[in-house]
Amino acid sequence: MSISLVVSPKVKFPVKGTMKNEAGVDQPFDFTLTCKRLDTEEIQAKKSEDGSYVYVDFMADVIEDWSGVKDGDKQAVPYTPDAWQALSKIPGVAALAWHAYMRENGAKEKN
């Protein structure tokens, strides 16, 4: 038996989350990232000396584009490395993006 898979060099996926507003109400948000697809060895090579990942830096290396990121006036923000750095200053955003990337980058069970 053989397996034949064509693996795209890019992966596109949603990042979804919530943030509480001043009234304590969850405000949902979502955006889509287009990233370079890394293989297992490339992912392992991005670990820091203590064996963990720095989510902001990891994602900065793989993000190529995004959609759905808007400014305070609800205008689309084009992807740039500086825009990613600004977005990732919101606590938890880089971790959400990293977890979504790790979930969507590889193979998954099919239902």
JOQUI-V877810 format. One record per backbone hydrogen bond with DSSP energy under -0.5 kcal/mol. NH is the residue of the N-H (numbers start at 0). CO is the residue of the C=O. If there is no record, write none. Layout:
nh=<NH	NH>
co=<CO	CO>
//
This chain:
nh=<4	6	7	10	12	14	16	18	20	23	26	27	28	30	31	32	33	34	34	35	36	37	42	43	44	45	45	46	47	50	54	57	58	59	60	61	61	62	63	64	66	69	70	73	76	77	83	84	85	86	87	88	89	90	92	95	96	97	98	99	100	101	102	103	104	105>
co=<2	4	5	34	32	30	28	26	24	20	18	25	16	14	66	12	64	10	32	61	8	35	38	39	40	41	42	43	51	47	52	53	54	55	56	57	58	58	33	33	31	67	74	70	68	75	79	80	81	82	83	85	86	88	89	91	92	93	94	95	96	97	98	99	100	101>
//
